[in-house]
Amino acid sequence: MNTSDNSGLATPRTRLLVVDDDANMLRLLSMRLEAAGYHVTAVGSAEAALSQLDVERPRLVLSDVRLPGRDGLALFDEIRQRHPSLPVILLTAHGTIPDAVEATARGVFSYLTKPYDAKELLEKIAQALALGTPASVHTHANESWRSEIVSRSNRMADLLAEARMVAQSDASVLLRGDSGTGKEVLACAIHRASPRARRPFIAVNCGAIPEALLESELFGHMKGAFTDAVTNHKGLFQAADGGTLLLDEIGDMPPALQVKLLRVLQERAVRPLGSSQSVPVDVRIVSATHRDLEAAMAAGQFREDLYYRLNVVTLTLPALAERREDIALLANHFLAKLAAKYGKRSSGFAPEALKALTMAAWPGNVRQLYNVVEQVCALSTTPLVSLALVQRALRTPSVEVLSFTDARQRFERAYLVDLLKMTDGNVADAARLAQRNRTEFYRLLQKHALTPGLFKSDGSPPQHTGSGDPVAES
């Protein structure tokens, strides 16, 4: 999609977000960057910048430090939390050396003082783009590495950007995420994006193979090593030599094998069962788990030294419910593949059916969505998949979507209830915590028909005035 070279020039599709409350400076910056070939989105505040990031993800953010409300460093902190790989350059007319040191220490890519040198700014932008998401990620011709990952969500875009960067190294990667989120698919994409792409990618589920067989499966065995060992057998480490080995559900690996795996990772060699000789192996390790490995370590179920060997880089896949904008895209993608597989005429989903898919709970994530689409495709007799078929396949409740007014009312009532519980029904204390005067707080209680006396822990009955207003002691 977007590329940039070290001269600071870029194709028009390289998107930058520029933030400055000075309209003249914003216009000048935009003109200079557009002239350099960038596509610029210009906004006047940190809040507007964050809203823009929810809509479209740029390759880089260029922001003034002095902004109304939230300043540039606070904006950077928020961007860093939401989009860790998105580079930020700060500009200021009031720069000092301590400010620059603090900004760079917090992770800001560069800190320039106004009046800035236009050539230096373009060089800094080009450097940030080169060190950020590789340009090849953004070109259609080089997207085959992630061809099996269908997404348009910003959250997945950030994840894929990080995956593309880590793929260029040999660092061990730990993939986290709920079952069905696509950890094996992402592991395979990392392999295809790496220099090892022409060598084997092998996945093994550590929880699906009996402990007695897993050691032989991973490290191999010699003829006669045990009763059924009638021939020599190369393990998966040797089979994946030069390539990538995915250790799926690593949290389920038995403790005895964890010790042996650690030794293999340290020595970069395996010793097959029944052999006295070690065999060198060159394997990139990607591991995956849906378990809480920190809790497993605390319980003595997972070795701490192995954890730090495997967890050099962590990538966390979001649940499908956290990327709902992808559901329709994935459903239609799966339907097209499955229709071709089963020789069906299915061409899409009825609008009501697609809405039902989008609003479903999806506890089984992308794997569950695939299974649902496979079921409706197999049973569909019309080109458009009907709502009735989707509802039959889902068999799970849909997510309730409230109107804004209803959602606010529900939150407001729950908030008041929590305050009354915390203060034992004392309205004065509850109003103070809510930073509202007692009269206004009483009106809120009356609006939601809440009686403070019901929240007293001494079990005394509530008191009411003649008008029915809730009453509480202060």
ZAVEXLUM-181689 format. One line per field, with one value per residue (C-alpha): x, y, z; residue number from 1; residue in three letters. Coordinates in steps of 0.25 Angstrom, whole numbers, plus 5000, padded with zeros to 4 digits. Layout:
N
px: [X; ...] $
py: [Y; ...] $
pz: [Z; ...] $
num: [NUM; ...] $
residuo: [ala; ...] $
***
This chain:
474
px: [5000; 5010; 5025; 5035; 5050; 5061; 5060; 5047; 5039; 5027; 5016; 5003; 4997; 5007; 4998; 5002; 4994; 4998; 4993; 4994; 4985; 4991; 4983; 4994; 5005; 4996; 4993; 5008; 5012; 5001; 5006; 5020; 5017; 5007; 5018; 5027; 5017; 5010; 4995; 4993; 4981; 4981; 4974; 4975; 4975; 4979; 4964; 4962; 4975; 4970; 4957; 4964; 4972; 4959; 4955; 4968; 4982; 4993; 5008; 5013; 5008; 5014; 5009; 5011; 5015; 5006; 4991; 4978; 4974; 4983; 4997; 5006; 5013; 4999; 4995; 5007; 5005; 4991; 4996; 5007; 4996; 4987; 4997; 5011; 5017; 5012; 5024; 5022; 5030; 5028; 5029; 5030; 5033; 5038; 5047; 5058; 5068; 5061; 5048; 5055; 5062; 5049; 5041; 5051; 5052; 5037; 5038; 5036; 5043; 5048; 5047; 5049; 5049; 5042; 5045; 5049; 5058; 5049; 5059; 5062; 5048; 5046; 5058; 5053; 5040; 5047; 5055; 5043; 5035; 5047; 5049; 5034; 5025; 5034; 5029; 5027; 5015; 5008; 5010; 4999; 5010; 5016; 5004; 5004; 5011; 4998; 4988; 4980; 4978; 4965; 4964; 4961; 4962; 4972; 4975; 4979; 4987; 4995; 4997; 5001; 5011; 5018; 5017; 5024; 5035; 5038; 5038; 5051; 5058; 5060; 5054; 5045; 5031; 5020; 5006; 4995; 4980; 4967; 4965; 4960; 4966; 4976; 4989; 4994; 4990; 4998; 5010; 5010; 5009; 5021; 5028; 5025; 5029; 5043; 5056; 5052; 5040; 5046; 5049; 5038; 5027; 5023; 5013; 5011; 5000; 5007; 4994; 4989; 5000; 5002; 5014; 5020; 5020; 5023; 5038; 5040; 5031; 5039; 5053; 5053; 5058; 5067; 5063; 5062; 5060; 5047; 5038; 5032; 5044; 5046; 5053; 5061; 5051; 5055; 5047; 5040; 5052; 5060; 5049; 5048; 5063; 5065; 5050; 5040; 5034; 5021; 5019; 5004; 4998; 5012; 5005; 5001; 5015; 5018; 5029; 5039; 5039; 5040; 5054; 5058; 5052; 5060; 5073; 5070; 5068; 5080; 5089; 5082; 5084; 5075; 5078; 5069; 5064; 5074; 5085; 5098; 5100; 5094; 5089; 5091; 5077; 5075; 5060; 5052; 5042; 5028; 5020; 5005; 4996; 4982; 4987; 4992; 5006; 5010; 4999; 5005; 5019; 5014; 5007; 5020; 5014; 5023; 5038; 5041; 5054; 5047; 5037; 5047; 5054; 5040; 5035; 5045; 5034; 5019; 5008; 4993; 4982; 4969; 4956; 4946; 4937; 4948; 4949; 4934; 4937; 4944; 4932; 4924; 4937; 4941; 4928; 4927; 4942; 4939; 4926; 4933; 4943; 4933; 4923; 4934; 4938; 4924; 4919; 4909; 4902; 4903; 4907; 4905; 4897; 4883; 4885; 4877; 4886; 4899; 4894; 4891; 4906; 4911; 4904; 4906; 4915; 4925; 4932; 4939; 4944; 4949; 4948; 4934; 4930; 4936; 4928; 4916; 4918; 4921; 4908; 4900; 4907; 4904; 4890; 4886; 4878; 4877; 4888; 4886; 4888; 4875; 4874; 4867; 4879; 4889; 4880; 4880; 4895; 4898; 4890; 4896; 4890; 4893; 4900; 4890; 4892; 4886; 4882; 4891; 4880; 4878; 4892; 4894; 4882; 4887; 4901; 4896; 4887; 4898; 4908; 4898; 4896; 4911; 4912; 4901; 4907; 4921; 4915; 4905; 4894; 4900; 4895; 4905; 4917; 4911; 4909; 4923; 4929; 4921; 4925; 4910; 4903; 4893; 4880; 4885; 4889; 4875; 4869; 4877; 4873; 4858; 4860; 4864; 4855; 4867; 4864; 4877; 4872; 4871; 4887; 4889; 4896; 4889; 4876; 4868; 4856; 4856; 4850; 4841; 4836; 4821; 4825; 4832; 4846; 4857; 4863; 4876; 4884; 4896] $
py: [5000; 5011; 5012; 5022; 5023; 5029; 5043; 5046; 5045; 5035; 5030; 5038; 5027; 5028; 5033; 5043; 5049; 5063; 5069; 5084; 5095; 5106; 5106; 5113; 5103; 5092; 5097; 5099; 5086; 5079; 5086; 5083; 5068; 5067; 5073; 5062; 5051; 5048; 5047; 5056; 5056; 5069; 5071; 5082; 5074; 5061; 5057; 5059; 5051; 5039; 5039; 5039; 5027; 5019; 5022; 5020; 5016; 5025; 5021; 5032; 5043; 5057; 5065; 5078; 5077; 5089; 5085; 5089; 5079; 5067; 5071; 5064; 5055; 5050; 5048; 5039; 5031; 5028; 5024; 5016; 5008; 5006; 5005; 5001; 5000; 5014; 5024; 5038; 5051; 5063; 5077; 5089; 5104; 5103; 5091; 5089; 5078; 5071; 5071; 5064; 5054; 5051; 5049; 5040; 5032; 5030; 5024; 5037; 5034; 5048; 5062; 5075; 5089; 5100; 5106; 5093; 5090; 5084; 5075; 5070; 5067; 5059; 5051; 5048; 5044; 5035; 5028; 5026; 5019; 5011; 5006; 5004; 4995; 4990; 4997; 4983; 4981; 4992; 4987; 4978; 4970; 4966; 4962; 4948; 4945; 4949; 4944; 4935; 4946; 4954; 4967; 4981; 4985; 4995; 4985; 4974; 4984; 4987; 4972; 4969; 4981; 4975; 4961; 4966; 4973; 4961; 4951; 4957; 4953; 4939; 4943; 4933; 4938; 4934; 4935; 4938; 4938; 4930; 4917; 4919; 4933; 4928; 4926; 4915; 4924; 4935; 4926; 4921; 4936; 4939; 4928; 4932; 4946; 4941; 4938; 4924; 4924; 4913; 4903; 4895; 4900; 4889; 4891; 4881; 4882; 4879; 4876; 4866; 4856; 4846; 4849; 4836; 4839; 4854; 4853; 4843; 4852; 4864; 4859; 4846; 4832; 4821; 4807; 4799; 4810; 4804; 4793; 4798; 4806; 4797; 4808; 4821; 4833; 4847; 4856; 4869; 4878; 4871; 4871; 4886; 4889; 4902; 4906; 4909; 4900; 4904; 4898; 4900; 4899; 4900; 4902; 4887; 4881; 4872; 4877; 4866; 4870; 4885; 4882; 4874; 4885; 4896; 4888; 4887; 4902; 4905; 4895; 4896; 4881; 4869; 4856; 4845; 4834; 4823; 4831; 4836; 4847; 4860; 4865; 4881; 4887; 4901; 4904; 4917; 4914; 4920; 4915; 4918; 4917; 4921; 4918; 4928; 4924; 4934; 4927; 4913; 4917; 4922; 4908; 4901; 4895; 4903; 4906; 4920; 4919; 4912; 4923; 4934; 4926; 4925; 4939; 4948; 4955; 4953; 4955; 4955; 4952; 4959; 4951; 4952; 4960; 4970; 4972; 4972; 4980; 4967; 4958; 4961; 4961; 4947; 4941; 4944; 4940; 4926; 4925; 4927; 4916; 4906; 4908; 4905; 4893; 4887; 4892; 4901; 4913; 4921; 4936; 4943; 4945; 4952; 4965; 4960; 4948; 4956; 4965; 4953; 4948; 4961; 4962; 4948; 4946; 4937; 4930; 4920; 4932; 4931; 4915; 4916; 4926; 4916; 4904; 4913; 4917; 4903; 4898; 4908; 4906; 4891; 4893; 4905; 4902; 4917; 4926; 4935; 4929; 4932; 4937; 4924; 4916; 4925; 4925; 4910; 4909; 4919; 4913; 4924; 4937; 4950; 4962; 4972; 4986; 4997; 5010; 5021; 5026; 5012; 5010; 5023; 5020; 5006; 5011; 5022; 5013; 5003; 5014; 5020; 5006; 5003; 5017; 5014; 5000; 5006; 5017; 5008; 5016; 5029; 5040; 5051; 5041; 5036; 5050; 5054; 5042; 5046; 5060; 5065; 5073; 5066; 5072; 5068; 5054; 5052; 5055; 5044; 5034; 5038; 5037; 5023; 5019; 5016; 5017; 5019; 5012; 4998; 4999; 5000; 4988; 4989; 4984; 4996; 4998; 5010; 5023; 5031; 5045; 5048; 5051; 5038; 5044; 5035; 5039; 5036; 5040; 5049] $
pz: [5000; 5005; 5003; 5007; 5004; 5012; 5004; 5011; 4998; 4998; 4990; 4991; 4999; 5011; 5021; 5032; 5044; 5047; 5060; 5063; 5069; 5061; 5048; 5040; 5045; 5042; 5028; 5026; 5030; 5022; 5009; 5011; 5014; 5003; 4994; 4998; 4994; 5007; 5009; 5021; 5031; 5039; 5052; 5063; 5076; 5083; 5084; 5070; 5067; 5075; 5068; 5055; 5059; 5062; 5048; 5040; 5044; 5039; 5037; 5046; 5055; 5055; 5067; 5074; 5089; 5093; 5090; 5097; 5107; 5106; 5102; 5092; 5102; 5107; 5093; 5091; 5103; 5099; 5085; 5091; 5099; 5087; 5075; 5081; 5067; 5062; 5062; 5067; 5065; 5074; 5070; 5080; 5080; 5095; 5094; 5105; 5106; 5118; 5110; 5099; 5108; 5115; 5101; 5095; 5108; 5108; 5093; 5085; 5072; 5070; 5077; 5068; 5072; 5064; 5055; 5049; 5037; 5026; 5021; 5035; 5037; 5025; 5028; 5042; 5036; 5026; 5037; 5046; 5034; 5031; 5045; 5048; 5040; 5028; 5014; 5009; 5018; 5011; 4997; 4991; 4984; 4997; 5005; 5001; 5015; 5022; 5011; 5021; 5031; 5026; 5034; 5033; 5048; 5053; 5065; 5055; 5046; 5058; 5062; 5047; 5047; 5059; 5054; 5041; 5048; 5058; 5046; 5041; 5053; 5059; 5073; 5079; 5079; 5089; 5083; 5093; 5091; 5094; 5087; 5073; 5071; 5060; 5067; 5057; 5045; 5050; 5053; 5039; 5034; 5042; 5036; 5022; 5025; 5030; 5023; 5027; 5018; 5008; 5019; 5026; 5036; 5045; 5056; 5068; 5079; 5092; 5099; 5088; 5089; 5100; 5109; 5106; 5091; 5091; 5094; 5083; 5074; 5077; 5078; 5070; 5074; 5070; 5066; 5078; 5088; 5093; 5089; 5077; 5071; 5059; 5051; 5053; 5054; 5052; 5062; 5058; 5062; 5051; 5041; 5043; 5042; 5036; 5037; 5048; 5059; 5065; 5079; 5081; 5095; 5101; 5114; 5114; 5112; 5124; 5134; 5130; 5116; 5119; 5125; 5112; 5103; 5111; 5108; 5093; 5092; 5100; 5092; 5079; 5078; 5080; 5085; 5080; 5090; 5090; 5084; 5091; 5080; 5079; 5066; 5063; 5059; 5054; 5057; 5060; 5071; 5072; 5083; 5086; 5098; 5103; 5117; 5128; 5128; 5139; 5148; 5143; 5148; 5161; 5163; 5159; 5147; 5137; 5138; 5139; 5131; 5120; 5120; 5118; 5107; 5099; 5103; 5096; 5088; 5092; 5082; 5087; 5077; 5080; 5082; 5070; 5079; 5080; 5065; 5061; 5048; 5043; 5045; 5032; 5024; 5030; 5028; 5013; 5011; 5018; 5010; 4997; 5000; 5006; 4994; 4984; 4993; 4994; 4980; 4985; 4979; 4992; 4988; 5001; 5014; 5015; 5022; 5034; 5035; 5034; 5045; 5054; 5051; 5054; 5068; 5072; 5085; 5078; 5090; 5081; 5072; 5058; 5058; 5063; 5052; 5042; 5047; 5047; 5032; 5028; 5034; 5027; 5014; 5015; 5018; 5009; 4997; 4992; 4987; 5000; 5013; 5021; 5036; 5040; 5036; 5043; 5056; 5056; 5054; 5065; 5077; 5085; 5090; 5082; 5089; 5094; 5088; 5096; 5091; 5096; 5105; 5111; 5113; 5120; 5129; 5132; 5135; 5144; 5152; 5154; 5158; 5169; 5174; 5176; 5183; 5193; 5195; 5198; 5207; 5215; 5209; 5214; 5204; 5209; 5207; 5194; 5188; 5192; 5185; 5173; 5174; 5174; 5184; 5192; 5186; 5172; 5177; 5183; 5170; 5163; 5174; 5172; 5157; 5158; 5170; 5179; 5194; 5202; 5215; 5207; 5206; 5221; 5227; 5241; 5235; 5239; 5230; 5220; 5224; 5214; 5214; 5211; 5197; 5195; 5193; 5198; 5211; 5218; 5230; 5227] $
num: [1; 2; 3; 4; 5; 6; 7; 8; 9; 10; 11; 12; 13; 14; 15; 16; 17; 18; 19; 20; 21; 22; 23; 24; 25; 26; 27; 28; 29; 30; 31; 32; 33; 34; 35; 36; 37; 38; 39; 40; 41; 42; 43; 44; 45; 46; 47; 48; 49; 50; 51; 52; 53; 54; 55; 56; 57; 58; 59; 60; 61; 62; 63; 64; 65; 66; 67; 68; 69; 70; 71; 72; 73; 74; 75; 76; 77; 78; 79; 80; 81; 82; 83; 84; 85; 86; 87; 88; 89; 90; 91; 92; 93; 94; 95; 96; 97; 98; 99; 100; 101; 102; 103; 104; 105; 106; 107; 108; 109; 110; 111; 112; 113; 114; 115; 116; 117; 118; 119; 120; 121; 122; 123; 124; 125; 126; 127; 128; 129; 130; 131; 132; 133; 134; 135; 136; 137; 138; 139; 140; 141; 142; 143; 144; 145; 146; 147; 148; 149; 150; 151; 152; 153; 154; 155; 156; 157; 158; 159; 160; 161; 162; 163; 164; 165; 166; 167; 168; 169; 170; 171; 172; 173; 174; 175; 176; 177; 178; 179; 180; 181; 182; 183; 184; 185; 186; 187; 188; 189; 190; 191; 192; 193; 194; 195; 196; 197; 198; 199; 200; 201; 202; 203; 204; 205; 206; 207; 208; 209; 210; 211; 212; 213; 214; 215; 216; 217; 218; 219; 220; 221; 222; 223; 224; 225; 226; 227; 228; 229; 230; 231; 232; 233; 234; 235; 236; 237; 238; 239; 240; 241; 242; 243; 244; 245; 246; 247; 248; 249; 250; 251; 252; 253; 254; 255; 256; 257; 258; 259; 260; 261; 262; 263; 264; 265; 266; 267; 268; 269; 270; 271; 272; 273; 274; 275; 276; 277; 278; 279; 280; 281; 282; 283; 284; 285; 286; 287; 288; 289; 290; 291; 292; 293; 294; 295; 296; 297; 298; 299; 300; 301; 302; 303; 304; 305; 306; 307; 308; 309; 310; 311; 312; 313; 314; 315; 316; 317; 318; 319; 320; 321; 322; 323; 324; 325; 326; 327; 328; 329; 330; 331; 332; 333; 334; 335; 336; 337; 338; 339; 340; 341; 342; 343; 344; 345; 346; 347; 348; 349; 350; 351; 352; 353; 354; 355; 356; 357; 358; 359; 360; 361; 362; 363; 364; 365; 366; 367; 368; 369; 370; 371; 372; 373; 374; 375; 376; 377; 378; 379; 380; 381; 382; 383; 384; 385; 386; 387; 388; 389; 390; 391; 392; 393; 394; 395; 396; 397; 398; 399; 400; 401; 402; 403; 404; 405; 406; 407; 408; 409; 410; 411; 412; 413; 414; 415; 416; 417; 418; 419; 420; 421; 422; 423; 424; 425; 426; 427; 428; 429; 430; 431; 432; 433; 434; 435; 436; 437; 438; 439; 440; 441; 442; 443; 444; 445; 446; 447; 448; 449; 450; 451; 452; 453; 454; 455; 456; 457; 458; 459; 460; 461; 462; 463; 464; 465; 466; 467; 468; 469; 470; 471; 472; 473; 474] $
residuo: [met; asn; thr; ser; asp; asn; ser; gly; leu; ala; thr; pro; arg; thr; arg; leu; leu; val; val; asp; asp; asp; ala; asn; met; leu; arg; leu; leu; ser; met; arg; leu; glu; ala; ala; gly; tyr; his; val; thr; ala; val; gly; ser; ala; glu; ala; ala; leu; ser; gln; leu; asp; val; glu; arg; pro; arg; leu; val; leu; ser; asp; val; arg; leu; pro; gly; arg; asp; gly; leu; ala; leu; phe; asp; glu; ile; arg; gln; arg; his; pro; ser; leu; pro; val; ile; leu; leu; thr; ala; his; gly; thr; ile; pro; asp; ala; val; glu; ala; thr; ala; arg; gly; val; phe; ser; tyr; leu; thr; lys; pro; tyr; asp; ala; lys; glu; leu; leu; glu; lys; ile; ala; gln; ala; leu; ala; leu; gly; thr; pro; ala; ser; val; his; thr; his; ala; asn; glu; ser; trp; arg; ser; glu; ile; val; ser; arg; ser; asn; arg; met; ala; asp; leu; leu; ala; glu; ala; arg; met; val; ala; gln; ser; asp; ala; ser; val; leu; leu; arg; gly; asp; ser; gly; thr; gly; lys; glu; val; leu; ala; cys; ala; ile; his; arg; ala; ser; pro; arg; ala; arg; arg; pro; phe; ile; ala; val; asn; cys; gly; ala; ile; pro; glu; ala; leu; leu; glu; ser; glu; leu; phe; gly; his; met; lys; gly; ala; phe; thr; asp; ala; val; thr; asn; his; lys; gly; leu; phe; gln; ala; ala; asp; gly; gly; thr; leu; leu; leu; asp; glu; ile; gly; asp; met; pro; pro; ala; leu; gln; val; lys; leu; leu; arg; val; leu; gln; glu; arg; ala; val; arg; pro; leu; gly; ser; ser; gln; ser; val; pro; val; asp; val; arg; ile; val; ser; ala; thr; his; arg; asp; leu; glu; ala; ala; met; ala; ala; gly; gln; phe; arg; glu; asp; leu; tyr; tyr; arg; leu; asn; val; val; thr; leu; thr; leu; pro; ala; leu; ala; glu; arg; arg; glu; asp; ile; ala; leu; leu; ala; asn; his; phe; leu; ala; lys; leu; ala; ala; lys; tyr; gly; lys; arg; ser; ser; gly; phe; ala; pro; glu; ala; leu; lys; ala; leu; thr; met; ala; ala; trp; pro; gly; asn; val; arg; gln; leu; tyr; asn; val; val; glu; gln; val; cys; ala; leu; ser; thr; thr; pro; leu; val; ser; leu; ala; leu; val; gln; arg; ala; leu; arg; thr; pro; ser; val; glu; val; leu; ser; phe; thr; asp; ala; arg; gln; arg; phe; glu; arg; ala; tyr; leu; val; asp; leu; leu; lys; met; thr; asp; gly; asn; val; ala; asp; ala; ala; arg; leu; ala; gln; arg; asn; arg; thr; glu; phe; tyr; arg; leu; leu; gln; lys; his; ala; leu; thr; pro; gly; leu; phe; lys; ser; asp; gly; ser; pro; pro; gln; his; thr; gly; ser; gly; asp; pro; val; ala; glu; ser] $
***
